[in-house]
Amino acid sequence: MPETYNPQLGREHSYPYEHREEERDWHWGMIININRCINCNTCSFACKSTWTSGKGEEYMWWMNVETEPYGGYPMGWDMRLLDDLEEGETIFEAAEDGEQAAGYIAQKEDWEYPALGDDQAHGEYPAGDVVESDLENDEYHDMWQFYLPRLCNHCKNPACLAACPRKAIYKREEDGIVLLDQERCRGYRKCVKSCPYHKPMYNPETGVSEKPVGCFPRIEEGNVPRCVSSCIGKTRLHGNINRGPDAGHPNGNTSAAAGRSPVNYLAKSDEKAALPLYPQFGTQPQVFYMPPYHVPPEFLTQMFTPNTNEKRNDWPGSTFEESIKIVQDRVRNPSHHTLGILQLFGATTRLIETYTVKEHRVKGWDRKGDKVVDIPFEEEMEIREGEMWTNQP
């Protein structure tokens, strides 16, 4: 089996297909700021009403929100697979003979509780005096929970693609979105079994599998996915995860800024503030999370790092728990530049290709080089004079 270098792990591992010699200029990517998510599920219903409202799709929540640490859709999807992997072992290295990736098919009852564990917190209420947390000194509340929005990661090493014997799954040349050709699919459910995030799903009415499409029709028009545009908490930023610091002006338009995309900066710069979900699976997921800064780092280490004793990648810190602490601090106390990027979350329905952060303003340009965002860090307060508004008759 060919070997591929995985920067999230900092090493090579097996993958059934040879990789491209050069990265795509444009690749689908997303940043989610967990600290802003309120579990309203507007994203879930926006996605479902757009893509999975037909027969046989009733249980298909391509976009769902789980309460950590007890939620999961399907039930126990992450811990069941993690328990089957040795430390440092990817799903491709753990595959049995005749399989391309380790995994399992969730049973019907596993899909029957999409709201399992909603708002259920870890720990117990303290008796007596209230215990204050002191994050600067690594003192955390025993009680905590957070919301985890989950969707297809449009991985760079997609397990669904690797497992399909019909080669019905492919990555689009122009943007890296992973799609399933339903005319080629025969419903073998190899993709359903192999995806560690359980986003390909089998339709019993049609006899073929389906998977999230990354809102590719909207991407082609230069717009963000439905889950991004509908989010009332402004938790998400979507764009070109591959646009690095040496990239030129979008569409050759010199009036637009050159250089990185904002999602690339948050995920891959020296000021990294977002991490992938369960990178130890080896799929190179392209959804990155700004971790909750009120949650103990030891829990987040097993969720947002390779979670190995030996640290091989270039993330900050000498251990992965240190990486989590550093990134949590960057999210809790953002630099001026990161704070500027945070203003771009939910600021427009257009894909932001490049941006600039000045002293008091942040600007963004789309793939055509047109300016789509120009906003201050803080909106001016408007004080109305005259009649005082009250709820009294």
N, C-alpha and C positions, 0 to 999 in steps of 0.2 A: 504494500500500500504506500502511495506517495507520502512524503513528509511536507508539512507546511509550517512556517514560522508564525507563532501566535504572540503578538506583542502584549496582550493582556496577561499571558502566562509568563512571558519572557523566555520561551523555549520553543523548540520544534515538537510537533506530534503528528501522528498519522491522520490522514484525511483521504477519502477515496478518490478525489479528483485533483489533478494538477491545478495550481493557482495561476492566475494571470501574471505575466512578467512585470507589469506595471499596474498600480492601482488606478481605478476609474477616476476621472476628473471630478465626477459628481456621484455621491453615494448618499442615499436616504439615511437620515439620522435624527435622533430626538433627545432632548434633555427634559427631565421631569424633576421639578423641585417638590420633593415629598412634603416639605414643611408647609406648603401652601394648600395641600389637598384636604378637603373637608368631607370626602366620601359622599358627595351629592349624587354621583353617578350620572351626571349630565353627559359625560363623555360616553358612557356605556350605552345610553339610550340613543344618542346621536349616531353612534356606530351601528347599533342594531337596526334602527329604523332605516338606515341607508343600505345596509348590506345583507342582513340575515333575518328578514321578516317572512320568508317563505316556508312551505311545508318541509318538515324534517330539520328545520333550522331553529326550532324553538329553544333548544338548549345551547345554541351557539352564541356565546358572548365573546366575540373576538376582542372586545375591550371590556375588562372587568376591574373592579377595585376590591382589594382584600384588606382586612384588618390584620395586621401583624401584632403578636406572633401566632395567633390561633386560626386565622382564616385561611382559605385555600379553595380554589376552583380549578380543577376538580379537587376533592378532599385530599390533603396530604401530598399534593403533586410533587413538592420539592423534597421533603424529607424522605419520602419513599425511595426516590432515585439516589439521593445523597448517601443513604445507608448502604446502597449496593456498590458504591464506588470506593476504591482504596484512596488513601491520601495522595493527591497529585495526579490521579488517573482521570483522563477525559472519557467521555462516553464512547468515543471512537476506539480508544485503547482498551476499553472494557467490553467491547462487543464480543458476543459469542460467535463460534464458527458459523458461517453462512449469513451473518448479520453485519451491517455496516456501522451500527451504533447501538449501544445499550439503551434499554427503555422498557416501557410497559404500556399496555392499553388500559386506560381507566374504565372501570365497569359502570353500568348504568346508574347504580346507586351513588357512585362517586360524583356524579353530575347533578344530583337532586337537591343540593343545598348550596346555591350560589351565594347566599348571605351568611354562611356558617361563620361564627366567630365575630360577626360585625360588632364593633365597639366594645369588644371584650378585652379588658386591660390585663396586663401581666401584673402579678403581685396582689397584695392585700392592703386595704386602707390601714394606715398606722393608728394605733391606739394612743391616746394622750396628745402630746404636743405634735404640731405639724412639723414634718422633717423637711428642711429646706435643702434644695440641691445646690451644689457649688461646682459647676461644670469646669471652671478653671482649675480646680483641684481634684478632678475626676470623681466627684461625689454626685451620684445620680439618684433620682427617686427610684424606689423599688417598684412603684406603679408607673407603667408606661404602655403605650400602644401607638401605632401609626398606620396610615393608610398607604397601600401600595397599588397604584394603577399598573395593570399588566396588559400588554398587547404583544403582537408578533414583533420580534426584534430585527427582522430582515438581516439575519446574521451573515457574516462574511464566510463562515464555515457552516452553512445550514445543514442540520442533521436530516431534515425532511427531504432535502434534495439528494443527500448522500444515500438515503435508504430506499428511494423509489426505484423499483426494478423496471418500471416502464419509462423512466426518464421523463415523467410528466411534469416535474417541478424544475424550474430554471430561474436564474437571476437575470433580470433585464440588463442589457448592455448599457443603456443610457443612465440608469440610476441605482442599480443594485437591488431593486425591489424583487422579492422572491414570490413568484406566482406559480399557480398550479393549473395546468391545461386539463380541464375536465373531459375533453374529448379523448385524451390519451389515457386518463385514469381508469382503472378497472376495479377500484375499491378494495385493493389488497390491504390497505390501512397500515402499510409500513411507515408512512410519514406520521400517522397518528401515534404509532408506537415509539418512534425514534425522537420526535421533538421533545426536548426536556421541559419546555415551557407549555406543552399541551395546547398549542394554538391551531394546528391542522385538526379538523373534526370530520367525522364520517356522517354523511346524510343517508339515513335508511330509506328515504323516499325515492332518491335518485340512484342509490347504489354506488355513488362515488364520493370521494373526499372533497372538502373545501378548506381553504385557508385564508387568513387575512390578506388583503390586497394592497395595504399601504396607501389607500385612497389615491391610486395612481392616476385616475382621470383628473383629480384636483391638482396633483403634482405637475402633470403635463401642462396645466393652465397657469402654473406659477403660484398656486394657492396651497395653504397648509391643509393637512388632513382634518376631517370633521371633528375628531376628538380634541384637536388643538383649538380650532376656531370656536367650539362650543363651550370650552372650559371657563366657568365663571370665576374660578380662583386664580386664573392666569398662571397655572402650574407648568405650562409646557412651552418649549421653543423647538421649532423644527427647521431643518435645513440641510446643507451639504456638509456632512461630517468629514469629508476628505479635503476640503478647501483649507490649505495650510498657509503659513505666513508668507510664502514666496509666490502665491497666486497673484495674477494680474488683475486689472480692472474688469469687472463683469461686462461681458459683451463688448469689450474694447472701449467702453465709455469712460473717458478720463475724468469726467465730473463725478464719478462714483469712486468710493474708496477701494483701494487694492488690498490684498492680504487675506487674512483668515476670515472664515465665517464665525459668527458668535457661538454656534454649537461646537465647532472645532476647538475654539479657545477654552470653553468650559470643560471639554472632555480630554483634550490632548496637549494643552500648553503646560508651561512650567508652573502655572497657577491652577492646575487641575482642581476642579470643584465638583465633578460628577463622575460616578463609577458605574460599571455594568453590573447587571444582576446575574449572580452565579456564573462568573467567568470560568470557574473550574470545570464546567461542562465541556469547554473547548470550542464552542460554536462561534465565538467572537460576536456577541450580541451588539447591536448598534443603537439600543436605547440605553441612555445613561441617566443615573439618578443622583440628584443632590441629596445626600443622606440626611435623615432627621438628626438634629444636633442634641436632642434631649434623651436619646436612647443610648444605653451602655454600649461602648465600642466593641466589646467582646461578642455581642449578638450580631452587630452589623458586619463584623469581620467574616463570619461564615456565609454571609449573604452577598456582600459586595466586593469580595476579594477572592483570589484563588485559595486562600485559607490553608496554606502549606507552611511548614516550619522554615523552609528555605525560601527566601524572597528573591526572585530572579528578574522581575520586571523593573521598569524605571519609575515606578510610582514613588512619591515622597516617603521618607522614613526608612528605617532599617528593618522593620517588621511590618506585617500587614495590619496589625492592630495600631501601630504608629501611623500608618497610612490613613486609616479611618479617622483617628484623632485629628490629624492635620487637616484633612478634608472637611471634617465637621467644623473645625475652627474657621476655615475659609468660608464656609456657608454661614456660620453664626456671625462672623465679623468680616464681611466682604470688603475687599479692597475697593478703591474708587472705580477701577476698571470693571471689576466683577459687578459692582453695584449698578454701573451703567448698563451692562448687558441684561441684568435682571429687569430693567425697565422695558426691554424689548419683548418680554414674555406677554403674550396676549395683546400686544400693541397694534397688530395688523393681521389681516387674514392672508397677506402676501408672504411668500417665502423670502426671508431675509438672507441674501447672499453675502453681503459685506456690511461693515458698520464702522463708525468712529465714536469714541467716547471723549468728550471734551470736559471742561471744568464743570459745567452745569447742564449740558445737553448731550443727548445721544441720537445719532442718525443711522438709518439703515437703508440699503439699496437692494432691489431685487435682481434676478438673473439677467434682466434686460439692461440693468444699470440705471433704472428709474428710482428716484428717491421715494420710499414708501413710509418712512418713519422719521419724524423730527420732533422730539419731545424733550421737555426739561426733566431733571431728576425729581423735582418737586413741583406739583401744580400750585399756582398762586391761589391763595384763599380769597374767595369772594364773600364779602359781608354785605348782606342786604340791609338797606336802611328803610325806615318807615314801619309798616305794620309788623308786629311780632307774631310769628306763626305759633299757635298753640293748638292743643286738642280740646280746648274748651269752647262751648257754644258762644 
